[in-house]
């Protein structure tokens, strides 16, 4: 679809890929975009592979299906690279963003010949440093915004802060930690 950015997320149940896709849809909608954000999974259990999707556009979206030729792929769990062809349908003009402490060059051999751009971000390091626990979804959400430029960084951060304040009104420490995770990710995405 012209003027539409399509994103496919790969993760495991419990890692927050679905939540990140829904948050991206929410903040993009608040920024005046037309959006879709939805998951696809089989048995709902912790650790099972899941896929989630986003469509973000300046024009109304009339397609209602999974995304088979995404512009961007986000891999929340590096271990999925061994069993799933995460780059299936991904254009060489697109990009894949992988949660990994490794460099993009170290990830390329696991991408089954993909020739496009590869980015890595160490979501574990960022979330442990800012939240005290491993929650990869906030760093991966910021990484896809940084790479895709689907919205302005400051607008994204402002919308996310408003969202977190609403969701975690009784836990201000969670708001600060997540905002720090988002900001740190913009500084640390490896290209």
C-alpha positions in Angstrom: 0.0 0.0 0.0 1.5 3.3 -1.1 2.3 5.8 1.7 2.0 3.0 4.3 4.8 1.7 6.5 4.3 -2.0 7.4 6.1 -3.6 10.3 6.2 -7.3 11.3 7.3 -8.2 14.9 8.7 -11.6 15.9 9.0 -12.5 19.5 8.0 -15.0 22.2 4.9 -14.9 24.4 5.6 -12.8 27.4 8.3 -10.6 25.9 6.0 -7.7 25.0 6.1 -7.8 21.2 2.3 -7.6 21.0 2.2 -4.8 23.6 4.9 -2.9 21.7 3.0 -3.2 18.4 -0.2 -2.0 20.1 1.7 0.9 21.7 3.2 1.9 18.4 -0.3 1.9 16.8 -1.6 4.0 19.8 1.1 6.7 19.7 1.0 6.8 15.9 -2.8 7.3 16.0 -2.3 10.1 18.5 0.2 11.7 16.1 -2.5 11.9 13.5 -1.8 8.7 11.5 -4.1 6.0 10.3 -3.0 2.7 12.0 -3.4 -1.0 12.5 -1.8 -3.0 15.3 -2.6 -6.6 15.8 -1.1 -9.9 17.0 -1.1 -13.4 15.5 -0.3 -16.4 17.6 -1.3 -20.0 18.2 -1.5 -21.5 21.7 -1.3 -18.5 24.0 1.6 -19.6 26.3 4.7 -18.0 27.6 7.7 -18.6 25.4 5.8 -19.6 22.2 6.7 -17.7 19.1 4.3 -14.9 18.2 4.0 -12.4 15.4 2.5 -9.0 15.6 1.9 -6.4 12.9 1.7 -2.6 12.3 0.4 -0.6 9.4 0.9 3.2 9.7 -0.2 5.6 7.0 -1.1 9.2 6.3 -4.1 7.9 4.3 -6.9 5.6 5.3 -5.9 1.9 5.4 -8.2 -0.4 3.5 -6.2 -3.6 3.7 -7.1 -6.0 6.5 -4.7 -8.9 6.4 -1.4 -10.1 7.9 1.7 -8.4 6.5 3.6 -10.5 4.0 6.0 -7.9 2.5 6.9 -5.7 5.4 9.1 -2.6 5.2 10.6 -3.4 8.6 11.0 -6.5 10.7 11.6 -6.4 14.5 13.1 -9.4 16.2 12.5 -9.3 19.9 14.2 -12.6 20.6 17.5 -13.3 18.8 16.9 -17.1 19.3 14.1 -17.0 16.8 16.7 -16.4 14.0 17.7 -20.1 14.2 14.2 -21.5 13.4 12.2 -18.8 11.7 12.9 -17.0 8.4 12.2 -13.6 9.9 13.2 -11.8 6.7 10.6 -13.6 4.5 9.1 -11.0 2.2 11.2 -8.2 3.5 12.4 -5.9 0.8 16.2 -5.2 0.5 15.1 -1.5 0.8 13.7 -2.3 4.2 15.5 -3.2 7.4 15.6 -5.8 10.2 16.1 -4.7 13.8 17.3 -7.5 16.1 17.5 -7.5 19.9 21.1 -8.5 20.3 24.3 -7.6 22.0 26.0 -8.6 18.8 26.9 -6.3 15.9 24.8 -6.2 12.7 27.7 -8.0 10.9 27.5 -10.9 13.4 23.7 -11.2 12.8 23.8 -11.2 9.0 24.8 -14.9 8.6 21.6 -15.9 10.4 19.4 -13.9 8.0 19.3 -16.4 5.2 20.9 -14.2 2.5 19.0 -11.0 3.3 20.8 -8.1 1.6 19.1 -5.1 3.3 20.0 -3.0 6.3 20.5 -4.7 9.6 20.3 -2.9 13.0 20.9 -4.3 16.5 20.1 -3.0 19.9 20.9 -4.6 23.2 17.4 -4.4 24.8 18.5 -6.6 27.7 21.3 -4.2 28.7 19.0 -1.2 28.3 16.1 -2.5 30.2 18.1 -3.9 33.0 20.0 -0.6 33.3 16.8 1.5 33.3 14.1 -0.8 34.7 16.1 -3.2 36.8 14.6 -6.2 34.9 14.5 -7.6 31.4 11.6 -6.1 29.5 12.6 -5.8 25.9 9.5 -4.2 24.5 10.2 -0.6 25.3 13.7 -0.6 23.8 12.5 -2.5 20.7 9.7 0.0 20.3 12.1 2.9 20.4 14.4 1.1 18.0 11.8 0.7 15.3 10.8 4.4 15.6 14.5 5.4 15.4 15.1 3.2 12.3 11.8 3.7 10.4 11.4 7.4 11.3 7.7 6.7 11.3 7.4 9.7 13.6 9.5 12.4 15.0 11.6 11.3 18.0 10.4 14.1 20.3 6.8 13.6 19.3 7.1 9.9 20.0 8.7 10.4 23.4 6.0 12.9 24.3 3.2 10.6 23.3 4.8 7.6 25.1 5.2 9.6 28.3 1.5 10.5 28.2 0.7 6.9 27.6 2.9 5.7 30.5 1.5 8.3 32.8 -2.0 7.1 32.1 -1.1 3.4 32.3 1.2 3.6 35.4 -0.3 6.6 37.3 0.3 4.9 40.6 3.9 3.7 39.7 5.9 6.8 38.8 9.2 4.9 39.0 7.9 2.7 36.1 7.3 5.8 34.0 10.7 7.2 34.6 12.4 3.8 33.9 10.5 3.2 30.6 11.2 6.8 29.4 14.9 6.3 30.2 14.8 3.0 28.3 13.3 4.8 25.2 15.8 7.6 25.3 18.8 5.3 25.8 17.7 3.1 22.9 17.8 6.1 20.5 21.4 6.6 21.5 22.4 2.9 21.2 20.8 1.4 18.0 23.7 -0.1 16.1 23.9 0.3 12.4 
